[in-house]
Amino acid sequence: MSVESIDPFGLPRTMNHWLMKSELDVYPYSQLVADGWTHWDGVRNYQARNMMRDAMKVGDLVLFYHSNTKPPHVAGVARITREGYGDFTSWDASSKYFDEKSTAENPRWFMVDIEPVCELNMVPLQDMKDNPNLDGMPLLQRGQRLSVQPVTEEQFAEVLRMAGVDAADL
């Protein structure tokens, strides 16, 4: 699921891999490239929140997935640039993500910051389903709707291979 990397103090740490979903008409990978970075806000599922709050670390790599499009597909790779912090959209009464139980002092929801790493040749969902090397990948499980999901190192490398990219080059 992970590889060794070096933390800011020069010590080895385990790097995890993730998949994050965004609808193509809401925030496409091309917009992330144009923006240079973004905060990943508005996640309102406790399991996804916990991954962003507790498990995502600076340097972790992310498969950026376009959902609710034909065909749904992996479009690029991103990197975590800031670890989990309070999702300020939950404190904004004018936001569609407002939650009156969340405050800056006691945030209920969290977000991370990401930056683009590289655009990929489209890897359609059906091609991933047809690839036995991706058996067990959460994205491919029935009923799996989380917008943030863990991905093993092997699954991450296989999706990149399908896009014509060697994971060692990232």
C-alpha positions in Angstrom: 0.0 0.0 0.0 2.9 2.4 0.6 6.5 3.2 -0.2 9.3 4.7 1.8 9.9 8.5 1.3 11.8 11.1 3.3 9.9 13.4 5.7 10.8 17.1 6.2 13.3 16.0 8.9 15.2 13.6 6.7 13.6 10.5 8.2 12.0 7.8 6.2 8.2 7.6 6.3 5.6 5.5 4.6 3.9 7.2 1.7 0.3 6.2 0.9 -1.6 6.4 -2.3 -5.2 7.7 -2.8 -8.0 8.2 -5.3 -10.0 11.4 -5.1 -13.2 11.9 -7.1 -14.5 15.1 -8.7 -17.2 15.6 -11.2 -15.8 16.8 -14.6 -18.3 19.7 -14.7 -17.5 20.7 -11.1 -13.7 20.7 -10.8 -11.8 18.9 -13.6 -8.1 18.0 -13.5 -7.5 20.7 -16.1 -8.7 23.3 -13.5 -6.3 22.0 -10.9 -3.5 22.4 -13.4 -4.7 26.0 -14.2 -5.0 26.8 -10.5 -1.7 25.2 -9.5 -3.3 23.9 -6.3 -6.6 23.7 -4.4 -8.0 22.7 -1.1 -10.2 19.6 -1.3 -13.2 20.9 0.6 -16.8 19.9 1.0 -16.3 16.2 1.9 -19.2 15.3 4.1 -18.6 11.6 4.8 -17.0 10.6 8.1 -14.9 7.8 6.7 -13.5 10.0 3.9 -13.0 12.8 6.5 -11.1 10.5 8.8 -8.7 9.6 5.9 -8.1 13.3 5.1 -7.7 14.2 8.8 -5.6 11.3 10.0 -4.0 9.4 7.1 -3.2 11.8 4.2 0.4 13.1 4.5 2.4 15.7 2.6 3.9 14.0 -0.5 1.3 11.3 -0.8 0.2 10.8 -4.4 -3.4 10.9 -5.6 -5.2 9.5 -8.7 -7.5 12.3 -9.8 -10.8 10.6 -10.9 -13.6 12.2 -13.0 -16.9 10.8 -11.9 -20.4 11.3 -13.2 -19.2 11.6 -16.8 -19.1 9.2 -19.8 -16.8 7.4 -19.4 -15.8 7.9 -15.8 -12.0 7.9 -15.7 -8.7 8.7 -14.0 -7.4 11.9 -15.5 -4.2 12.8 -13.7 -2.0 12.5 -10.6 -1.9 15.0 -7.8 0.1 15.4 -4.6 -0.9 16.2 -1.1 0.7 19.5 -0.1 -1.0 20.3 3.2 -2.2 17.7 5.7 -5.8 17.7 7.1 -7.1 21.0 8.6 -10.5 22.3 9.4 -12.8 22.7 6.3 -13.7 26.4 6.6 -16.6 26.0 4.2 -18.4 24.2 7.0 -18.3 27.5 9.1 -19.6 29.7 6.3 -23.4 30.0 6.6 -23.6 31.0 2.9 -21.8 27.8 1.7 -23.7 24.8 0.5 -21.3 22.8 2.8 -22.2 24.8 6.0 -22.6 22.7 9.1 -23.8 24.6 12.2 -22.2 22.0 14.5 -18.7 22.7 13.0 -16.6 25.6 14.3 -13.0 26.8 13.8 -12.3 25.8 17.4 -13.9 22.4 17.0 -14.0 21.5 13.3 -16.2 18.6 12.4 -15.0 18.4 8.7 -11.5 18.5 7.3 -9.8 19.1 4.0 -6.3 18.8 2.5 -4.5 20.8 -0.2 -3.3 19.2 -3.4 -1.3 20.2 -6.4 -1.1 18.7 -9.9 1.7 16.3 -10.7 0.9 15.1 -14.2 -2.0 14.7 -16.6 -2.6 11.1 -17.7 -4.0 9.5 -20.8 -7.5 8.7 -19.8 -7.9 5.4 -17.9 -11.6 4.6 -18.2 -13.4 2.9 -15.3 -14.4 -0.1 -17.6 -10.7 -0.7 -18.5 -9.9 -0.8 -14.8 -12.8 -3.2 -14.1 -11.4 -5.4 -16.9 -7.9 -5.5 -15.5 -7.4 -8.4 -13.0 -4.4 -6.6 -11.5 -6.8 -4.2 -10.0 -9.0 -6.7 -8.3 -9.9 -5.5 -4.8 -9.4 -1.8 -5.6 -12.1 0.1 -3.6 -13.2 2.1 -6.7 -14.2 -1.2 -8.4 -16.2 -2.6 -5.5 -20.0 -2.6 -5.7 -21.6 0.2 -3.8 -18.3 2.1 -3.3 -19.2 5.8 -3.4 -16.5 7.4 -1.2 -15.0 10.5 -2.8 -11.7 9.7 -1.1 -10.3 6.2 -1.2 -7.1 4.4 -0.4 -5.2 2.8 -3.2 -2.4 0.2 -2.8 1.0 1.0 -4.3 0.5 -1.9 -6.7 -2.9 -0.6 -7.9 -1.5 2.9 -8.2 1.4 1.7 -10.4 -1.0 -0.4 -12.5 -3.3 2.5 -13.2 -0.3 4.6 -14.2 1.0 1.7 -16.4 -2.4 1.7 -18.1 -1.9 5.4 -18.8 1.5 4.8 -20.2 3.4 6.2 -17.2 6.0 4.5 -15.1 5.3 5.2 -11.4 9.1 5.4 -10.8 9.1 8.6 -13.0 6.9 10.5 -10.5 
